Amino acid sequence: MRDKNIMMYGQQLANAASGHNTVVTIGVFDGVHRGHCHLIQELIKLSGADHVPTVVTFINHPASVINPDFDVNFITPTASKVELLKAQGIPLVIPLTFTASLAKVTAADFVKMLFDSAHMKGLVLGPDCAIGKDRQGDAEFLSKLGVEMGFWVKTVNPFTAGGTTVRSRVIRQSLTDGHISEANNLLGRRFSLSGEVVDGDKRGRELGFPTANLRVDPQLLLPGDGIFATWAFIDGKPHMSATSIGIRPTFGLSERLVEAYILDFSQDLYGQTIELQFVEKLRGQESFPDIESLTNQVSEDVVATRRILSNDKGVRVDQSV
């Protein structure tokens, strides 16, 4: 525990906790999905009135530090993750960067840091949670440690939806496969992407369907290539939109782009940040023999988008479980 980086973590925890007694859960919480929300509600119940329910979350994925070959694209950026956790009723969210130094810390030392710095009185674990070097700190180990140190440990059962255990990796796979409805069900809300509208090559405008080209954080997961019915939130207001993700093979391009055609909208959006909420996949990416065929298909996509979104509420769906 003499490592300066570890001391820094302890100071960060102490500053955040501000002397309050806490009940803590730890994890990446990517997506803040229904399984996470189930765990969080248990955390709040177990905290009671005398303890602050606290989430210690990692900005990066620990597996990417332990195994440099491991590469993961996140469902949610850190700022959104913190916002979603707080929306669940968590007053104290502490984001930490997982480092090589932290990977070497034993479970006992990491828990001691939580106990000393965050005044931890209880530790709530997800079903697969194990902390510390070599994942030594499983539920049995931590429970024994808790008896010695003076905190309790509770493991929360996994949450299932339609027979599927809700996990971030399952949602990532659903999104990669283009199964938007399935991913939304597991998330408990619509999957979304936000990005700044940047200048494009104006091909959509030439076809009669001007698009907003989004610059999206490259660390974020994009759904598998295709055309999607989406809501575009501009200044907090929803607008119907048809969004394309892909390389536009008809034009022989190779850069993967996110482009949204916003229905019944003509204002200049350059430089603005907009949020896209995904409702349904319309079709996969296709290559067309000529511009006329492409234009006809885009017209059909717009009709389908209008039909789908006309039956949708057009508001955020931030249900808990």
C-alpha positions as CSV (number, residue, x, y, z in Angstrom):
1,M,0.0,0.0,0.0
2,R,3.0,2.3,-0.1
3,D,2.7,2.8,-3.9
4,K,2.0,6.4,-4.6
5,N,-0.7,5.5,-7.1
6,I,-2.5,3.4,-4.4
7,M,-2.2,6.3,-1.9
8,M,-3.7,8.5,-4.6
9,Y,-6.7,6.1,-4.9
10,G,-7.2,6.2,-1.2
11,Q,-7.1,10.0,-1.1
12,Q,-9.6,10.1,-4.0
13,L,-12.0,7.8,-2.1
14,A,-11.6,9.7,1.1
15,N,-12.3,13.1,-0.6
16,A,-15.4,11.6,-2.2
17,A,-16.8,10.0,0.9
18,S,-16.2,13.1,3.0
19,G,-16.3,11.1,6.2
20,H,-19.6,9.4,5.7
21,N,-20.1,5.7,6.3
22,T,-20.7,3.9,3.1
23,V,-22.0,0.7,1.6
24,V,-20.0,0.0,-1.5
25,T,-20.4,-2.0,-4.8
26,I,-17.6,-2.2,-7.3
27,G,-17.6,-2.8,-11.1
28,V,-17.3,-1.4,-14.6
29,F,-21.1,-1.0,-15.0
30,D,-20.8,-0.5,-18.7
31,G,-24.3,0.3,-20.1
32,V,-25.9,0.5,-16.6
33,H,-28.3,-2.2,-17.8
34,R,-31.1,-4.0,-16.0
35,G,-28.8,-6.3,-14.2
36,H,-26.8,-3.4,-12.9
37,C,-30.0,-1.6,-11.9
38,H,-31.1,-4.7,-10.0
39,L,-27.8,-4.8,-8.1
40,I,-28.0,-1.0,-7.4
41,Q,-31.5,-1.2,-5.9
42,E,-30.3,-4.0,-3.6
43,L,-27.4,-1.7,-2.6
44,I,-29.8,1.1,-1.8
45,K,-32.0,-1.2,0.3
46,L,-29.0,-2.6,2.2
47,S,-27.5,0.8,2.9
48,G,-30.5,1.9,4.9
49,A,-30.8,5.4,6.3
50,D,-27.4,5.5,8.1
51,H,-25.1,4.7,5.2
52,V,-24.4,6.3,1.8
53,P,-24.9,3.8,-1.1
54,T,-21.7,4.2,-3.1
55,V,-20.6,2.9,-6.5
56,V,-16.9,2.6,-7.3
57,T,-16.6,2.2,-11.0
58,F,-13.8,2.0,-13.5
59,I,-13.3,4.4,-16.3
60,N,-11.4,1.9,-18.4
61,H,-11.9,-1.9,-18.4
62,P,-9.6,-3.8,-16.0
63,A,-9.3,-6.6,-18.5
64,S,-7.6,-4.3,-21.0
65,V,-4.9,-3.5,-18.4
66,I,-4.4,-7.1,-17.3
67,N,-4.4,-8.4,-20.9
68,P,-3.3,-5.8,-23.4
69,D,-4.7,-7.9,-26.2
70,F,-8.2,-7.5,-24.8
71,D,-10.0,-4.7,-26.7
72,V,-13.5,-3.6,-25.8
73,N,-15.8,-0.8,-27.1
74,F,-18.0,0.7,-24.4
75,I,-21.8,0.9,-24.5
76,T,-21.7,4.1,-22.5
77,P,-19.1,6.9,-22.0
78,T,-18.1,7.6,-18.5
79,A,-20.0,10.8,-18.1
80,S,-23.3,9.1,-19.2
81,K,-22.5,6.1,-17.0
82,V,-22.2,8.3,-13.9
83,E,-25.4,10.2,-14.9
84,L,-27.3,6.9,-15.2
85,L,-26.0,5.5,-11.9
86,K,-27.0,8.7,-10.1
87,A,-30.5,8.5,-11.8
88,Q,-30.9,5.2,-10.1
89,G,-30.6,6.9,-6.7
90,I,-26.9,6.6,-6.1
91,P,-25.6,9.8,-4.4
92,L,-22.0,8.9,-4.5
93,V,-20.3,7.6,-7.7
94,I,-16.5,7.3,-7.7
95,P,-14.9,6.7,-11.1
96,L,-11.3,5.3,-10.9
97,T,-8.8,4.6,-13.7
98,F,-7.7,1.0,-13.5
99,T,-3.9,0.9,-13.7
100,A,-1.1,-1.7,-13.8
101,S,-0.4,-0.6,-10.2
102,L,-3.9,-1.3,-9.1
103,A,-3.9,-4.7,-10.8
104,K,-1.1,-5.7,-8.4
105,V,-2.9,-4.8,-5.3
106,T,-4.1,-7.7,-3.2
107,A,-7.8,-8.1,-2.4
108,A,-7.0,-7.5,1.3
109,D,-5.2,-4.3,0.6
110,F,-7.8,-3.0,-1.8
111,V,-10.6,-3.7,0.7
112,K,-8.5,-2.1,3.5
113,M,-8.3,1.0,1.3
114,L,-12.1,1.1,0.9
115,F,-12.5,0.4,4.7
116,D,-10.1,3.1,5.8
117,S,-10.7,5.8,3.1
118,A,-14.4,5.4,2.3
119,H,-15.5,4.2,5.8
120,M,-17.0,1.1,4.2
121,K,-19.4,-0.7,6.5
122,G,-20.8,-3.1,3.9
123,L,-19.8,-4.5,0.5
124,V,-22.4,-5.6,-2.1
125,L,-21.1,-7.9,-4.8
126,G,-22.5,-8.9,-8.2
127,P,-22.7,-12.6,-9.0
128,D,-19.4,-12.7,-10.8
129,C,-17.5,-10.2,-8.8
130,A,-14.0,-10.9,-7.6
131,I,-11.5,-8.2,-6.7
132,G,-7.8,-7.9,-6.1
133,K,-4.7,-9.4,-7.7
134,D,-5.5,-12.7,-9.5
135,R,-9.2,-12.2,-8.6
136,Q,-8.4,-13.5,-5.1
137,G,-11.2,-11.6,-3.5
138,D,-14.3,-13.7,-4.2
139,A,-17.4,-13.7,-1.9
140,E,-16.0,-16.3,0.5
141,F,-12.7,-14.6,0.9
142,L,-14.2,-11.1,1.4
143,S,-16.8,-12.4,3.9
144,K,-14.0,-13.8,6.1
145,L,-12.1,-10.6,5.7
146,G,-15.2,-8.6,6.7
147,V,-15.6,-10.6,9.9
148,E,-12.0,-9.7,10.8
149,M,-12.2,-6.0,9.8
150,G,-15.8,-5.1,10.7
151,F,-17.9,-4.9,7.5
152,W,-20.5,-7.2,6.1
153,V,-20.7,-8.7,2.6
154,K,-23.7,-9.5,0.5
155,T,-23.8,-11.2,-2.9
156,V,-26.8,-10.3,-5.2
157,N,-28.2,-13.0,-7.5
158,P,-27.9,-12.5,-11.3
159,F,-30.8,-10.7,-13.0
160,T,-32.5,-12.5,-16.0
161,A,-34.8,-11.2,-18.7
162,G,-36.6,-13.7,-20.9
163,G,-34.3,-16.5,-19.7
164,T,-31.2,-14.5,-20.5
165,T,-28.8,-13.4,-17.8
166,V,-28.3,-9.7,-18.4
167,R,-24.6,-8.9,-18.9
168,S,-22.8,-6.1,-20.7
169,R,-21.1,-8.6,-23.1
170,V,-24.4,-10.0,-24.1
171,I,-25.7,-6.5,-24.9
172,R,-22.6,-5.7,-26.9
173,Q,-23.1,-8.8,-28.9
174,S,-26.7,-8.0,-29.6
175,L,-25.8,-4.5,-30.8
176,T,-23.0,-5.9,-32.9
177,D,-25.5,-8.3,-34.5
178,G,-27.9,-5.4,-35.1
179,H,-30.5,-6.8,-32.7
180,I,-31.6,-3.4,-31.4
181,S,-34.9,-4.4,-29.8
182,E,-33.2,-7.2,-27.9
183,A,-30.4,-4.8,-26.7
184,N,-32.9,-2.2,-25.6
185,N,-34.8,-4.7,-23.6
186,L,-31.7,-5.8,-21.8
187,L,-30.6,-2.2,-21.2
188,G,-34.0,-1.1,-20.0
189,R,-33.8,1.9,-22.2
190,R,-32.9,2.7,-25.8
191,F,-29.3,2.3,-26.8
192,S,-27.9,5.8,-27.7
193,L,-24.9,7.4,-29.3
194,S,-23.9,11.1,-29.0
195,G,-21.6,13.0,-31.2
196,E,-20.7,16.4,-32.7
197,V,-22.1,17.1,-36.1
198,V,-19.2,17.6,-38.5
199,D,-18.7,18.4,-42.1
200,G,-19.2,15.6,-44.6
201,D,-18.9,15.0,-48.3
202,K,-22.5,16.3,-49.0
203,R,-23.5,13.1,-50.9
204,G,-26.7,12.8,-48.9
205,R,-27.6,16.4,-49.8
206,E,-27.0,15.6,-53.5
207,L,-29.5,12.7,-53.2
208,G,-32.1,14.9,-51.6
209,F,-31.5,13.5,-48.1
210,P,-29.0,15.7,-46.3
211,T,-27.5,13.9,-43.3
212,A,-25.9,15.0,-40.0
213,N,-22.5,13.3,-39.8
214,L,-21.6,12.5,-36.2
215,R,-18.1,12.3,-34.8
216,V,-18.5,9.6,-32.2
217,D,-15.9,8.7,-29.6
218,P,-13.9,5.8,-31.2
219,Q,-13.9,3.9,-27.8
220,L,-17.7,3.6,-28.0
221,L,-19.5,0.6,-29.5
222,L,-21.4,1.1,-32.8
223,P,-24.2,-1.2,-33.8
224,G,-23.5,-3.5,-36.7
225,D,-23.7,-1.8,-40.1
226,G,-27.2,-1.0,-41.4
227,I,-30.0,1.5,-41.5
228,F,-31.9,2.2,-38.2
229,A,-35.0,4.1,-37.1
230,T,-33.8,6.5,-34.5
231,W,-34.8,9.5,-32.5
232,A,-32.4,12.5,-32.8
233,F,-32.4,14.6,-29.7
234,I,-31.6,18.2,-30.6
235,D,-31.6,20.7,-27.7
236,G,-33.5,18.1,-25.7
237,K,-36.3,17.7,-28.3
238,P,-36.9,14.4,-30.2
239,H,-37.0,14.4,-34.0
240,M,-37.6,11.4,-36.2
241,S,-34.5,10.2,-38.0
242,A,-33.1,7.4,-40.2
243,T,-29.5,6.6,-39.3
244,S,-27.0,4.9,-41.4
245,I,-23.9,3.2,-39.9
246,G,-21.4,1.8,-42.4
247,I,-18.9,2.5,-45.2
248,R,-21.4,3.4,-48.0
249,P,-20.3,0.6,-50.4
250,T,-22.2,2.2,-53.3
251,F,-19.7,5.0,-53.4
252,G,-16.7,2.6,-52.8
253,L,-15.7,4.2,-49.5
254,S,-14.0,2.5,-46.6
255,E,-14.4,4.9,-43.6
256,R,-17.1,3.8,-41.2
257,L,-19.6,6.6,-40.6
258,V,-22.6,7.5,-38.5
259,E,-25.0,9.6,-40.5
260,A,-28.5,10.7,-39.5
261,Y,-31.2,12.0,-41.9
262,I,-33.5,14.0,-39.7
263,L,-37.0,14.1,-41.0
264,D,-38.8,17.4,-41.4
265,F,-35.8,19.3,-40.2
266,S,-33.7,21.9,-42.1
267,Q,-31.7,23.8,-39.5
268,D,-27.9,24.0,-39.5
269,L,-26.5,21.6,-37.0
270,Y,-22.7,21.9,-37.6
271,G,-20.8,22.0,-34.3
272,Q,-23.7,20.9,-32.2
273,T,-23.8,17.7,-30.2
274,I,-26.9,15.5,-30.8
275,E,-28.0,12.2,-29.3
276,L,-29.4,9.3,-31.3
277,Q,-31.6,6.8,-29.6
278,F,-32.0,3.6,-31.6
279,V,-35.4,2.0,-31.9
280,E,-35.3,-0.6,-34.7
281,K,-33.0,-1.8,-37.4
282,L,-34.6,-1.4,-40.9
283,R,-32.1,-3.3,-43.0
284,G,-28.5,-4.2,-43.5
285,Q,-26.0,-2.2,-45.5
286,E,-26.3,-2.8,-49.2
287,S,-24.5,-1.8,-52.4
288,F,-26.7,-0.5,-55.2
289,P,-26.0,-0.6,-58.9
290,D,-26.8,3.1,-59.5
291,I,-27.8,6.3,-57.7
292,E,-31.5,6.0,-58.7
293,S,-31.8,2.6,-57.0
294,L,-30.1,4.0,-53.9
295,T,-32.4,7.0,-53.8
296,N,-35.5,4.8,-54.1
297,Q,-34.4,2.6,-51.2
298,V,-33.7,5.6,-49.0
299,S,-37.2,6.9,-49.8
300,E,-38.5,3.5,-48.6
301,D,-36.3,3.7,-45.5
302,V,-37.8,7.1,-44.6
303,V,-41.4,5.8,-45.0
304,A,-40.5,2.8,-42.8
305,T,-38.9,5.1,-40.2
306,R,-41.9,7.4,-40.0
307,R,-44.2,4.4,-39.6
308,I,-42.1,2.8,-36.8
309,L,-41.5,6.0,-34.9
310,S,-45.1,7.1,-35.2
311,N,-45.9,4.1,-33.0
312,D,-43.1,5.0,-30.6
313,K,-43.4,7.5,-27.7
314,G,-40.3,9.5,-28.7
315,V,-39.1,9.9,-25.1
316,R,-36.3,8.4,-23.1
317,V,-37.2,5.0,-21.6
318,D,-35.2,4.9,-18.4
319,Q,-36.9,2.1,-16.6
320,S,-34.9,0.4,-13.8
321,V,-35.6,-3.3,-14.1
